[in-house]
C-alpha cells in the first residue's frame, strides 16, 4: 500500500497500554498479506477517531515486511518514534515489520489506557502460506469484576458497535470478539484450532457464500443475528448484542466448534 496522509494526529506522548485481563476483536483477511492487513486496520482506526501513540513497535531487518514469522516476538522488537507525517512510510518500509500500534479509542472501551493493534500468532506451517489475523486489544477487566455490571454493559455495547462497524467497512473473511483467546488463520482452523473462538463472530458471504451463511442463520435462530449486505454477525453472549440475547455457554462452545470446521472447509 502506498503511503498517504492520515486524517488524525499522532499523540505527543507515549500512551499506556492495556494489561491484565483483556478483550479483543480479531479479523482474518485471507487475500491480504499480514503487513497489508495491519496497515488497513490501523488506518481505519485513525480515520475514525483514533489517536496513535508517538511510539510504535517493529522488527527491523532486510526484507522484514514480507518475511514469514509465527508470533509478534519471533524477531527482536524495537520502538520507533512516529509523527503524523511519517507513520505510513514506516508501514510501507520493506525492511520493517510493524507489530504493535498503540491507539487511543481504537476499540474505545477504556479511557485509562490505549488499545493495541497487533497480530495473533499462527503456527510455523501457517506462517509459510497464510496471513496473520489482526487484533485490536483492550482492557477487559470490567466484564468479570463484581460490582461493575453497568460499566460492563456500556463496554459491551461499545465493543459490539465498533466490531460490527469495522467488519462492515473492512470486510474480513471472518472475525470475532474474544476474551483471553486469539483468532486462528484459515490454515490453523484446518488443523483443528479455534474451536472456542466463534461465540460472537462475523462471516463474509462474499468469501463463504450464501449457502453457508443461511446455514448459520438456521443454526443460531435462538441467538442474536444481524444481517447486512456485507455479512452476518452472530452473538451468543449478552453484553455483545443490543437485545442481550445469550445461550448456555456449553451449547455455545459446541456450536463454535462446528463453525470452526465449516469455515475451515470452504
C-alpha positions as CSV (number, residue, x, y, z in Angstrom):
1,X,0.0,0.0,0.0
2,X,1.3,3.4,-0.9
3,X,2.0,5.9,1.9
4,X,-0.7,8.6,2.3
5,X,-1.7,11.4,4.6
6,X,-3.5,10.5,7.8
7,X,-6.6,12.5,8.8
8,X,-5.9,12.1,12.6
9,X,-2.9,13.4,14.6
10,X,-0.3,11.4,16.4
11,X,-0.2,11.8,20.2
12,X,2.7,13.9,21.6
13,X,3.1,11.3,24.4
14,X,3.6,7.6,24.7
15,X,0.2,6.0,25.6
16,X,-0.2,3.5,28.3
17,X,-1.0,0.0,27.0
18,X,-3.6,-2.5,28.3
19,X,-2.6,-5.1,30.8
20,X,-4.2,-7.8,32.9
21,X,-7.5,-9.3,31.7
22,X,-8.1,-8.4,28.0
23,X,-10.9,-8.3,25.4
24,X,-10.1,-8.1,21.7
25,X,-11.7,-8.0,18.3
26,X,-9.8,-10.1,15.7
27,X,-10.1,-10.0,11.9
28,X,-8.8,-12.5,9.3
29,X,-8.2,-11.3,5.8
30,X,-7.4,-14.3,3.5
31,X,-6.4,-12.2,0.5
32,X,-4.1,-9.7,2.3
33,X,-0.6,-10.1,3.4
34,X,0.0,-9.7,7.2
35,X,1.6,-6.3,6.6
36,X,-1.2,-5.0,4.4
37,X,-3.8,-6.3,6.9
38,X,-2.3,-4.5,10.0
39,X,-1.9,-1.3,7.9
40,X,-5.5,-1.5,6.8
41,X,-6.9,-1.8,10.3
42,X,-4.6,0.9,11.7
43,X,-5.5,3.4,9.0
44,X,-9.2,2.7,9.5
45,X,-9.0,3.2,13.3
46,X,-7.1,6.5,12.8
47,X,-9.6,7.7,10.2
48,X,-12.4,7.0,12.6
49,X,-11.3,9.0,15.6
50,X,-8.3,7.1,17.0
51,X,-5.1,8.7,18.1
52,X,-1.8,6.9,17.7
53,X,0.9,6.8,20.3
54,X,4.1,8.6,19.5
55,X,5.8,5.2,19.5
56,X,5.1,2.0,17.6
57,X,6.9,-1.3,17.7
58,X,8.6,-3.2,14.8
59,X,11.1,-5.8,13.8
60,X,13.7,-4.3,11.5
61,X,16.0,-6.3,9.1
62,X,16.3,-6.7,5.4
63,X,13.0,-7.8,3.9
64,X,11.2,-7.8,7.3
65,X,7.9,-6.6,5.9
66,X,7.4,-9.7,3.7
67,X,9.3,-12.2,5.8
68,X,7.4,-15.1,7.4
69,X,7.0,-15.2,11.2
70,X,4.9,-17.0,13.8
71,X,4.4,-14.5,16.6
72,X,4.9,-10.8,17.3
73,X,8.1,-11.6,19.2
74,X,9.6,-14.1,16.7
75,X,12.3,-11.4,16.0
76,X,13.7,-8.6,18.1
77,X,11.3,-5.7,18.6
78,X,12.4,-2.1,18.7
79,X,10.5,1.2,19.4
80,X,10.1,3.7,16.6
81,X,9.1,7.3,17.3
82,X,6.5,8.5,14.8
83,X,4.7,11.6,13.6
84,X,1.6,12.1,11.6
85,X,3.9,12.8,8.6
86,X,5.9,9.5,8.7
87,X,3.7,6.8,10.2
88,X,2.5,5.3,6.9
89,X,6.0,5.5,5.5
90,X,7.1,3.1,8.3
91,X,4.3,0.7,7.3
92,X,5.5,0.8,3.7
93,X,9.1,0.2,4.5
94,X,10.2,-3.1,3.1
95,X,12.7,-3.5,6.0
96,X,10.2,-3.0,8.8
97,X,7.6,-5.4,10.2
98,X,5.2,-3.2,12.2
99,X,3.8,-5.5,15.0
100,X,2.3,-3.3,17.7
101,X,0.5,0.0,17.3
102,X,-1.0,1.6,20.5
103,X,-4.0,3.7,19.6
104,X,-6.4,5.6,21.9
105,X,-10.0,4.8,21.2
106,X,-9.4,2.1,18.6
107,X,-12.0,-0.1,20.4
108,X,-12.9,2.7,22.8
109,X,-14.0,0.8,26.0
110,X,-11.3,2.2,28.3
111,X,-10.0,5.7,28.9
112,X,-7.3,4.6,31.3
113,X,-5.1,3.0,28.6
114,X,-4.8,2.9,24.8
115,X,-5.8,-0.1,22.8
116,X,-3.2,-2.0,20.8
117,X,-3.4,-3.2,17.2
118,X,-1.3,-6.2,16.8
119,X,-1.1,-9.7,15.3
120,X,-2.5,-13.0,16.5
121,X,0.1,-15.8,16.5
122,X,0.0,-18.6,13.9
123,X,1.7,-21.9,13.6
124,X,5.1,-22.4,11.9
125,X,3.4,-24.2,9.0
126,X,0.8,-21.5,8.6
127,X,3.5,-18.8,8.5
128,X,4.8,-20.2,5.2
129,X,1.5,-19.8,3.4
130,X,-1.1,-17.8,5.3
131,X,-1.6,-14.4,6.8
132,X,-1.9,-13.4,10.5
133,X,-5.2,-12.3,11.9
134,X,-5.1,-8.7,13.2
135,X,-6.3,-8.0,16.7
136,X,-7.4,-4.8,18.5
137,X,-6.7,-5.5,22.1
138,X,-8.2,-3.5,25.1
139,X,-8.7,-3.7,28.8
140,X,-11.4,-6.3,29.6
141,X,-11.5,-6.5,33.4
142,X,-14.9,-4.8,33.7
143,X,-16.5,-7.9,32.2
144,X,-15.5,-10.2,35.1
145,X,-15.2,-7.9,38.1
146,X,-18.0,-7.9,40.6
147,X,-19.7,-4.6,41.1
148,X,-19.0,-3.3,37.6
149,X,-22.1,-4.5,35.8
150,X,-23.1,-1.1,34.5
151,X,-19.6,-0.4,33.2
152,X,-19.6,-3.9,31.6
153,X,-22.9,-3.3,29.9
154,X,-21.6,0.0,28.4
155,X,-18.3,-1.5,27.4
156,X,-20.0,-4.5,25.8
157,X,-22.3,-2.2,23.8
158,X,-19.4,-0.1,22.5
159,X,-17.4,-3.3,21.7
160,X,-20.4,-4.6,19.7
161,X,-20.9,-1.4,17.8
162,X,-17.2,-1.0,16.9
163,X,-16.9,-4.6,15.9
164,X,-19.9,-4.6,13.6
165,X,-18.9,-1.3,12.0
166,X,-15.3,-2.4,11.4
167,X,-16.5,-5.7,9.9
168,X,-18.8,-3.9,7.5
169,X,-16.2,-1.4,6.4
170,X,-13.1,-3.7,6.4
171,X,-14.8,-6.8,5.0
172,X,-12.7,-9.5,6.6
173,X,-13.2,-13.2,5.7
174,X,-14.3,-13.8,9.3
175,X,-13.8,-12.1,12.6
176,X,-14.7,-12.5,16.3
177,X,-15.0,-10.8,19.7
178,X,-12.7,-12.7,22.1
179,X,-11.8,-12.8,25.8
180,X,-8.3,-14.2,26.5
181,X,-8.1,-16.0,23.2
182,X,-6.9,-15.4,19.7
183,X,-8.5,-16.0,16.3
184,X,-6.7,-18.6,14.1
185,X,-5.9,-18.1,10.5
186,X,-7.6,-20.4,8.0
187,X,-4.7,-22.8,7.8
188,X,-4.8,-23.3,11.5
189,X,-8.5,-23.7,11.5
190,X,-8.0,-26.7,9.2
191,X,-5.6,-28.1,11.9
192,X,-8.4,-28.0,14.5
193,X,-7.6,-24.7,16.2
194,X,-10.2,-22.1,17.2
195,X,-12.9,-24.4,18.5
196,X,-13.9,-21.9,21.2
197,X,-13.4,-18.7,19.1
198,X,-16.8,-18.4,17.5
199,X,-19.2,-17.2,20.2
200,X,-19.6,-13.7,18.9
201,X,-18.5,-13.6,15.3
202,X,-18.8,-12.3,11.7
203,X,-18.8,-14.2,8.4
204,X,-18.4,-12.6,5.0
205,X,-20.8,-14.2,2.4
206,X,-18.7,-13.0,-0.5
207,X,-16.0,-15.4,0.8
208,X,-18.1,-18.2,2.2
209,X,-21.3,-18.0,0.0
210,X,-24.9,-17.5,0.8
211,X,-25.5,-21.2,1.4
212,X,-23.2,-21.3,4.4
213,X,-24.5,-18.0,5.8
214,X,-28.0,-19.3,5.6
215,X,-27.0,-22.5,7.3
216,X,-25.5,-20.4,10.2
217,X,-28.7,-18.3,10.4
218,X,-30.7,-21.6,11.0
219,X,-28.1,-22.9,13.5
220,X,-28.3,-19.7,15.5
221,X,-32.0,-18.9,15.3
222,X,-32.1,-18.7,19.1
223,X,-29.2,-16.2,19.3
224,X,-28.7,-12.6,18.2
225,X,-28.5,-12.3,14.4
226,X,-27.6,-9.1,12.5
227,X,-27.5,-9.5,8.7
228,X,-26.3,-6.8,6.3
229,X,-25.2,-6.8,2.7
230,X,-21.6,-7.0,4.0
231,X,-22.1,-10.1,6.2
232,X,-23.6,-11.8,9.2
233,X,-22.9,-11.1,12.8
234,X,-23.9,-13.8,15.3
235,X,-23.8,-13.2,19.1
236,X,-24.4,-15.8,21.9
237,X,-23.2,-13.6,24.8
238,X,-25.5,-10.9,26.2
239,X,-23.0,-8.0,26.6
240,X,-22.1,-8.1,22.9
241,X,-25.6,-7.6,21.3
242,X,-28.2,-4.9,21.8
243,X,-31.0,-7.4,22.6
244,X,-29.0,-9.0,25.4
245,X,-29.6,-12.5,24.0
246,X,-27.5,-15.4,25.1
247,X,-27.4,-19.2,25.1
248,X,-25.8,-21.6,27.5
249,X,-22.1,-21.5,27.4
250,X,-21.7,-25.2,26.9
251,X,-24.0,-25.1,23.9
252,X,-22.3,-22.0,22.5
253,X,-19.0,-23.7,22.6
254,X,-20.3,-26.8,20.9
255,X,-21.7,-24.7,18.1
256,X,-18.4,-22.8,17.9
257,X,-16.5,-26.0,17.2
258,X,-19.0,-26.7,14.3
259,X,-18.5,-23.2,12.9
260,X,-14.7,-23.6,13.0
261,X,-15.0,-26.7,10.9
262,X,-17.4,-25.0,8.5
263,X,-15.0,-22.1,7.9
264,X,-12.0,-24.4,7.6
265,X,-13.6,-26.5,4.9
266,X,-14.6,-23.7,2.5
